[in-house]
């Protein structure tokens, strides 16, 4: 096999192709002083020699590693501080790798769950993934999503008890659906002084009391305590999302409640937590 012609110098297009970059990038390297501009030929075009190509190849290797062009230039110039820059880069890359690993895990959970449940934290989705198909409503997942944002995975894992009971107690689910439909009717056409609001609030209070009793009988709280103890042992291994406070959430999470709905929600809280109102022992609805 005959030896191909070996050029002494090459044009910018050939240099870019060999180095795996573009002529535009090479011109930028010239502009910032990272790569010296070579001699021009008789046609007034740049011609790149061996030393130029070696430097260009190292530039590309370092750039591919994520090193900034300023740090590459400083490294070529022997400037001090490059080690600190590399240490910072290593930390940044480690953070990106952790973020990618978390994304991969989330996608895996999403595929495994076959629903948005897989996008909630493993602490939450793990408690709910064995429920019968279709037993979790989209509204249930929406509620868990907000709770996880405000209170974190542990708060949402505790709230999951409610949806486990609803999924396994048809009579409680039916009443939940009836209450939700009635609550939707508390729109701007209803007066906040409508006496039906107190009646509906009493029904909600009774329903929540029944839910709580079902949770107590099921032993879900004990299972949750064991799960949270295990989770505490691994605290700090994964960084959670930055969360907002409850007060901030009230001011930033829109619910578009009518005045009648606001009065209803306040009345439900008064019925469920009467001790907060007058200091007496809480009473049942």
VMD Tcl script that draws the C-alpha trace (Angstrom):
set ca {
  {0.00 0.00 0.00}
  {1.60 3.27 -1.08}
  {2.14 5.99 1.53}
  {-0.38 8.84 1.07}
  {0.87 12.36 0.49}
  {1.88 13.95 3.78}
  {1.20 17.70 3.82}
  {3.61 20.07 5.56}
  {0.73 22.40 6.44}
  {-3.06 22.20 6.15}
  {-5.89 24.67 5.71}
  {-8.25 25.58 8.53}
  {-11.00 23.26 7.29}
  {-8.70 20.23 7.33}
  {-7.30 21.24 10.74}
  {-10.80 21.53 12.16}
  {-11.88 18.19 10.69}
  {-8.85 16.39 12.10}
  {-9.24 17.92 15.57}
  {-12.99 17.33 15.70}
  {-14.00 20.97 15.87}
  {-15.06 23.74 13.51}
  {-13.24 26.55 11.69}
  {-15.37 29.00 13.67}
  {-14.10 27.54 16.96}
  {-10.51 27.75 15.77}
  {-10.95 31.40 14.81}
  {-12.33 32.00 18.31}
  {-9.24 30.37 19.80}
  {-7.15 32.82 17.77}
  {-9.26 35.78 18.91}
  {-8.82 35.01 22.62}
  {-5.13 34.21 22.35}
  {-5.50 30.52 23.06}
  {-4.06 29.43 19.73}
  {-1.51 31.55 17.90}
  {-2.59 32.55 14.42}
  {-0.35 30.70 11.92}
  {1.30 31.93 8.80}
  {-0.81 32.52 5.72}
  {-0.06 31.02 2.35}
  {0.21 32.76 -0.98}
  {-3.60 32.67 -1.19}
  {-3.78 34.60 2.13}
  {-5.31 31.61 3.90}
  {-4.09 30.26 7.21}
  {-1.86 27.21 7.09}
  {-1.48 25.01 10.18}
  {1.66 23.03 10.93}
  {2.46 20.17 13.30}
  {2.92 22.33 16.42}
  {-0.32 24.15 15.72}
  {-2.18 20.87 15.42}
  {-0.66 19.46 18.62}
  {-1.80 22.53 20.55}
  {-5.23 22.37 18.94}
  {-5.62 18.72 19.85}
  {-4.73 19.42 23.49}
  {-7.17 22.33 23.54}
  {-9.92 20.02 22.34}
  {-9.01 17.32 24.89}
  {-9.17 19.80 27.76}
  {-12.35 21.44 26.47}
  {-13.99 18.02 26.15}
  {-13.07 17.41 29.80}
  {-15.06 20.51 30.72}
  {-12.14 22.84 31.39}
  {-12.97 26.44 30.52}
  {-11.06 28.17 27.76}
  {-9.69 30.71 30.25}
  {-8.32 27.91 32.42}
  {-6.88 26.15 29.36}
  {-5.04 29.33 28.41}
  {-3.83 29.78 32.00}
  {-2.58 26.22 32.03}
  {-0.60 26.73 28.83}
  {0.86 29.91 30.29}
  {1.87 28.18 33.51}
  {-0.29 30.48 35.62}
  {-0.87 29.64 39.28}
  {-4.33 28.72 40.47}
  {-5.07 26.18 37.76}
  {-5.14 23.41 40.39}
  {-7.91 25.22 42.26}
  {-9.84 25.60 39.02}
  {-9.53 21.90 38.32}
  {-10.67 21.06 41.85}
  {-13.75 23.23 41.38}
  {-14.42 21.59 38.04}
  {-14.15 18.16 39.62}
  {-16.70 19.14 42.27}
  {-19.04 20.51 39.59}
  {-18.76 17.34 37.53}
  {-19.45 15.21 40.61}
  {-22.60 17.23 41.29}
  {-23.71 16.82 37.67}
  {-23.05 13.08 37.85}
  {-25.16 12.82 41.00}
  {-27.94 14.80 39.31}
  {-27.84 12.52 36.28}
  {-27.93 9.44 38.51}
  {-30.98 10.86 40.30}
  {-32.67 11.53 36.95}
  {-31.94 7.99 35.78}
  {-33.43 6.60 38.99}
  {-36.54 8.77 38.56}
  {-37.03 7.62 34.97}
  {-36.63 4.01 36.07}
  {-39.25 4.46 38.81}
  {-41.58 6.18 36.34}
  {-41.32 3.30 33.87}
  {-41.73 0.73 36.63}
  {-44.79 2.45 38.13}
  {-46.34 3.24 34.76}
  {-47.80 6.45 36.18}
  {-46.69 9.80 37.64}
  {-46.49 8.01 41.02}
  {-42.98 6.98 39.96}
  {-41.87 10.61 39.93}
  {-42.56 11.05 43.63}
  {-39.78 10.21 46.05}
  {-39.05 6.49 46.62}
  {-40.22 6.89 50.22}
  {-43.67 7.85 48.94}
  {-43.99 5.73 45.80}
  {-42.71 2.66 47.65}
  {-45.67 2.83 50.03}
  {-48.22 3.01 47.23}
  {-46.89 0.92 44.37}
  {-48.67 -2.28 45.52}
  {-52.14 -0.71 45.49}
  {-54.64 -2.10 42.95}
  {-54.37 -0.48 39.49}
  {-56.58 2.57 39.18}
  {-57.13 2.92 42.92}
  {-55.06 6.09 43.03}
  {-56.77 9.05 41.39}
  {-54.86 11.81 39.63}
  {-56.16 14.18 42.30}
  {-54.53 11.92 44.93}
  {-51.19 12.16 43.15}
  {-51.61 15.93 42.78}
  {-52.15 16.23 46.54}
  {-49.09 14.11 47.31}
  {-47.03 16.18 44.89}
  {-47.85 19.41 46.73}
  {-47.36 17.82 50.14}
  {-43.95 16.48 49.14}
  {-42.97 19.94 47.93}
  {-44.01 21.62 51.18}
  {-43.29 18.99 53.83}
  {-40.75 16.79 52.05}
  {-40.86 13.03 51.36}
  {-41.54 12.12 54.99}
  {-44.61 14.36 55.12}
  {-45.95 12.88 51.89}
  {-45.18 9.35 53.09}
  {-47.32 10.04 56.16}
  {-50.12 11.40 53.97}
  {-49.94 8.23 51.88}
  {-51.71 6.43 54.75}
  {-54.85 8.32 53.76}
  {-54.74 7.12 50.16}
  {-53.94 3.55 51.15}
  {-57.08 3.49 53.28}
  {-59.18 5.11 50.56}
  {-57.93 2.54 48.05}
  {-58.78 -0.39 50.33}
  {-62.07 0.85 51.84}
  {-64.68 1.36 49.08}
  {-67.20 2.97 51.43}
  {-64.69 5.61 52.51}
  {-63.65 6.23 48.89}
  {-67.30 6.69 47.91}
  {-67.83 9.26 50.67}
  {-64.58 11.00 49.69}
  {-65.87 11.31 46.13}
  {-69.22 12.67 47.31}
  {-67.50 15.24 49.51}
  {-65.11 16.27 46.75}
  {-68.05 16.83 44.40}
  {-69.86 18.90 47.01}
  {-66.72 20.94 47.71}
  {-66.38 21.72 44.01}
  {-69.87 23.25 44.17}
  {-68.68 25.81 46.73}
  {-68.08 28.37 44.00}
  {-68.60 32.11 43.71}
  {-72.34 31.68 43.28}
  {-72.68 30.49 46.89}
  {-72.83 32.89 49.81}
  {-70.22 32.37 52.54}
  {-73.14 32.54 55.01}
  {-74.99 29.63 53.43}
  {-75.96 27.24 56.27}
  {-75.11 24.30 54.03}
  {-71.44 25.12 54.51}
  {-71.58 24.14 58.19}
  {-73.38 20.92 57.34}
  {-70.80 20.00 54.71}
  {-67.94 20.86 57.07}
  {-69.45 18.54 59.68}
  {-69.61 15.75 57.08}
  {-65.96 16.32 56.15}
  {-64.97 16.28 59.80}
  {-66.82 13.00 60.38}
  {-65.21 11.53 57.28}
  {-61.71 12.55 58.38}
  {-62.40 11.03 61.80}
  {-63.45 7.76 60.13}
  {-60.34 7.83 57.97}
  {-58.16 8.34 61.02}
  {-59.80 5.43 62.80}
  {-59.27 3.19 59.77}
  {-55.60 4.17 59.66}
  {-55.24 3.34 63.36}
  {-56.85 -0.08 62.89}
  {-54.72 -0.89 59.86}
  {-51.38 -0.48 61.62}
  {-50.20 1.86 58.88}
  {-48.75 4.32 61.37}
  {-46.51 1.64 62.87}
  {-45.32 0.59 59.40}
  {-44.64 4.24 58.60}
  {-42.62 4.69 61.80}
  {-40.42 1.72 60.86}
  {-39.98 3.10 57.36}
  {-39.06 6.56 58.62}
  {-36.55 5.07 61.05}
  {-34.87 3.31 58.14}
  {-34.97 6.52 56.12}
  {-33.31 8.44 58.96}
  {-30.40 6.01 58.84}
  {-29.73 7.12 55.25}
  {-30.37 10.81 55.83}
  {-27.90 12.95 53.92}
  {-27.09 10.32 51.31}
  {-29.34 12.14 48.85}
  {-29.99 15.85 48.67}
  {-33.65 16.73 48.46}
  {-35.20 19.60 46.62}
  {-35.24 22.97 48.27}
  {-38.64 23.23 49.93}
  {-40.84 26.13 50.79}
  {-42.38 26.69 54.22}
  {-46.05 26.14 54.95}
  {-46.62 29.88 55.29}
  {-44.88 30.57 51.98}
  {-46.87 27.78 50.31}
  {-50.16 29.35 51.37}
  {-49.11 32.58 49.70}
  {-47.57 31.06 46.58}
  {-49.66 27.97 45.77}
  {-52.93 29.11 44.13}
  {-56.12 27.19 44.86}
  {-58.69 29.68 43.50}
  {-61.05 29.12 46.43}
  {-64.25 31.13 46.51}
  {-65.19 32.99 49.71}
  {-67.62 30.17 50.46}
  {-64.87 27.57 50.03}
  {-62.50 29.56 52.25}
  {-65.12 29.72 55.00}
  {-65.74 25.98 54.59}
  {-62.03 25.13 54.89}
  {-61.72 27.28 58.02}
  {-64.78 25.61 59.53}
  {-63.36 22.14 58.85}
  {-60.16 23.12 60.66}
  {-62.17 24.45 63.61}
  {-64.09 21.18 63.86}
  {-61.02 18.97 63.50}
  {-58.84 20.99 65.88}
  {-61.12 22.67 68.40}
  {-58.35 22.78 71.03}
  {-56.53 25.28 68.83}
  {-59.54 27.58 69.14}
  {-60.41 27.53 72.87}
  {-57.77 25.43 74.61}
  {-60.21 22.66 75.51}
  {-59.71 18.98 74.85}
  {-60.33 18.11 71.19}
  {-63.78 16.69 70.54}
  {-65.03 14.41 67.82}
  {-67.21 15.71 65.02}
}
mol new
graphics top color blue
foreach p $ca { graphics top sphere $p radius 0.5 }
foreach p [lrange $ca 0 end-1] q [lrange $ca 1 end] { graphics top cylinder $p $q radius 0.2 }
display resetview
